[in-house]
């Protein structure tokens, strides 16, 4: 399963997680560089967030994706739409505390990981393990997927916009083939 992080957002200066915010259109060179790394045929799944839908529609204009709310970014609740400088500094939290931390009216990383991994399991049941699948989603979604293998340490991984990450799901585990493969040459 190949994950592609959405194109860079057009920032409005406010914190976003699951909040719908626009992204820029991928360039022709970015589209070509991504397509070179992908199989010819695949199942396409997309977070229902506008930035992911737009990215997928430009990368794969002839493929109709299945849009899934469960693939959305972490819901940061009361932080959504607040200026970045007004977000509390939680940098002193341990990984354990950070994974459990839930902003008011939002969800924790652990809760998001459960949501994301349930839908990934459903995707795997509907498709053959050998069928190539692509998911266009968010950095948090990719972290949630790898948390199944590395737990809360997944919070330590960075994913660039328009990067590719391939996870190979097995009956009893997962293999990380590559993470955060940049298309910029």
C-alpha positions as CSV (number, residue, x, y, z in Angstrom):
1,X,0.0,0.0,0.0
2,X,1.5,3.3,-1.1
3,X,0.6,6.5,0.8
4,X,1.0,9.9,-0.8
5,X,0.8,13.0,1.4
6,X,-1.3,15.7,-0.1
7,X,0.2,18.8,-1.9
8,X,1.3,21.8,0.3
9,X,-1.6,23.7,1.8
10,X,-2.3,27.3,1.1
11,X,-2.0,28.6,4.6
12,X,-4.5,31.0,6.1
13,X,-2.3,31.4,9.2
14,X,-4.6,29.3,11.3
15,X,-4.0,25.9,12.9
16,X,-5.5,23.1,10.9
17,X,-5.7,19.4,11.3
18,X,-9.0,17.9,10.2
19,X,-10.2,21.4,9.1
20,X,-10.7,21.7,5.4
21,X,-8.1,23.9,3.9
22,X,-7.0,24.3,0.3
23,X,-3.8,23.1,-1.2
24,X,-1.8,24.2,-4.2
25,X,-2.1,22.3,-7.4
26,X,0.7,19.9,-8.0
27,X,3.0,20.9,-10.8
28,X,3.4,18.9,-14.1
29,X,6.9,17.8,-13.0
30,X,5.6,16.7,-9.6
31,X,2.8,14.7,-11.2
32,X,5.2,13.1,-13.6
33,X,7.7,12.3,-10.9
34,X,5.1,10.6,-8.7
35,X,3.5,8.6,-11.5
36,X,6.9,7.2,-12.5
37,X,7.1,5.5,-9.1
38,X,3.7,4.0,-9.1
39,X,2.2,0.8,-10.6
40,X,0.0,1.1,-13.7
41,X,-3.1,-0.2,-12.1
42,X,-4.2,0.3,-8.5
43,X,-7.1,0.9,-6.1
44,X,-7.3,4.5,-5.1
45,X,-8.5,5.6,-1.6
46,X,-8.5,9.3,-0.5
47,X,-9.1,11.2,2.7
48,X,-12.3,13.1,2.2
49,X,-10.4,16.4,3.1
50,X,-10.5,18.9,0.2
51,X,-6.6,19.0,0.0
52,X,-6.4,15.2,-0.5
53,X,-9.3,15.1,-3.0
54,X,-7.7,17.9,-5.0
55,X,-4.2,16.3,-4.9
56,X,-5.7,12.9,-6.1
57,X,-7.7,14.5,-8.8
58,X,-4.6,16.1,-10.3
59,X,-2.4,13.1,-9.9
60,X,-5.0,10.6,-11.2
61,X,-7.6,12.5,-13.3
62,X,-8.9,9.3,-14.8
63,X,-9.2,7.2,-11.6
64,X,-12.3,7.5,-9.4
65,X,-11.2,7.3,-5.8
66,X,-13.1,6.0,-2.8
67,X,-13.3,8.9,-0.4
68,X,-13.1,7.9,3.2
69,X,-13.7,10.2,6.2
70,X,-11.8,7.8,8.5
71,X,-8.5,8.7,6.6
72,X,-8.7,12.3,7.7
73,X,-6.1,14.0,9.7
74,X,-6.3,14.1,13.5
75,X,-9.1,16.3,14.8
76,X,-7.5,18.9,17.0
77,X,-10.9,20.1,18.3
78,X,-10.8,23.6,19.8
79,X,-7.4,24.3,18.3
80,X,-8.8,24.1,14.7
81,X,-8.9,27.6,13.1
82,X,-6.9,29.2,15.9
83,X,-3.8,31.3,15.2
84,X,-0.7,29.0,15.5
85,X,0.8,31.3,18.2
86,X,-2.2,30.7,20.4
87,X,-1.8,26.9,20.4
88,X,-0.4,25.6,23.8
89,X,3.2,24.4,23.7
90,X,3.0,20.6,24.4
91,X,6.6,20.0,23.4
92,X,7.6,18.9,26.9
93,X,5.2,15.9,26.8
94,X,6.8,12.4,26.5
95,X,5.8,10.3,23.5
96,X,3.5,8.3,25.7
97,X,1.8,11.5,27.0
98,X,1.7,13.0,23.5
99,X,0.0,10.0,22.0
100,X,-2.7,10.1,24.7
101,X,-3.1,13.9,24.6
102,X,-6.5,15.1,23.4
103,X,-7.2,18.8,22.8
104,X,-10.6,19.9,24.0
105,X,-13.3,18.6,21.7
106,X,-10.7,16.7,19.6
107,X,-9.1,13.3,19.5
108,X,-5.7,11.9,20.6
109,X,-3.2,10.4,18.3
110,X,-4.0,7.0,19.7
111,X,-7.7,7.5,19.0
112,X,-6.9,8.7,15.5
113,X,-4.6,5.6,15.0
114,X,-7.4,3.3,16.0
115,X,-9.8,5.0,13.5
116,X,-7.2,4.9,10.6
117,X,-6.1,1.3,11.2
118,X,-9.7,0.1,11.3
119,X,-10.3,1.5,7.9
120,X,-7.0,0.2,6.6
121,X,-8.0,-3.3,7.8
122,X,-11.3,-2.9,6.0
123,X,-9.5,-1.8,2.8
124,X,-7.2,-4.9,3.0
125,X,-10.3,-7.2,3.5
126,X,-12.0,-5.7,0.4
127,X,-8.8,-5.9,-1.8
128,X,-6.4,-8.7,-2.3
129,X,-3.2,-8.2,-0.3
130,X,-1.3,-8.4,-3.6
131,X,-3.5,-5.7,-5.3
132,X,-1.7,-2.4,-5.4
133,X,-3.5,0.3,-3.4
134,X,-2.7,4.0,-3.1
135,X,-4.0,6.2,-0.3
136,X,-3.8,10.0,-0.7
137,X,-3.9,11.4,2.8
138,X,-2.1,13.3,5.6
139,X,1.1,13.0,7.5
140,X,-0.9,12.0,10.6
141,X,-2.7,9.3,8.6
142,X,0.7,7.8,7.6
143,X,2.0,8.0,11.2
144,X,-1.2,6.3,12.3
145,X,-0.7,3.5,9.8
146,X,2.9,2.9,10.9
147,X,1.9,3.1,14.6
148,X,0.6,-0.5,14.1
149,X,4.2,-1.6,13.8
150,X,6.2,1.0,15.9
151,X,3.5,2.3,18.4
152,X,3.8,5.8,19.7
153,X,7.2,6.2,18.1
154,X,5.3,6.9,14.9
155,X,4.9,10.4,16.2
156,X,8.7,10.9,15.6
157,X,8.4,10.5,11.8
158,X,8.2,13.4,9.4
159,X,6.4,13.2,6.0
160,X,6.9,15.9,3.3
161,X,4.1,17.0,1.1
162,X,3.8,14.9,-2.1
163,X,6.1,12.3,-0.6
164,X,5.5,8.5,-1.0
165,X,5.6,5.9,1.7
166,X,5.1,2.2,1.0
167,X,3.9,-0.2,3.7
168,X,3.5,-3.9,2.9
169,X,0.8,-5.5,5.0
170,X,1.2,-9.2,5.9
171,X,-1.3,-11.5,7.6
172,X,0.6,-11.1,10.8
173,X,2.5,-7.8,10.5
174,X,3.8,-5.2,8.3
175,X,7.0,-4.3,6.4
176,X,8.0,-0.7,5.8
177,X,9.5,-0.7,2.3
178,X,10.2,3.1,2.4
179,X,9.1,6.2,4.1
180,X,8.9,9.9,2.9
181,X,10.3,9.2,-0.5
182,X,10.7,12.7,-2.0
183,X,9.7,13.3,-5.7
184,X,12.0,16.3,-5.9
185,X,15.2,15.5,-7.8
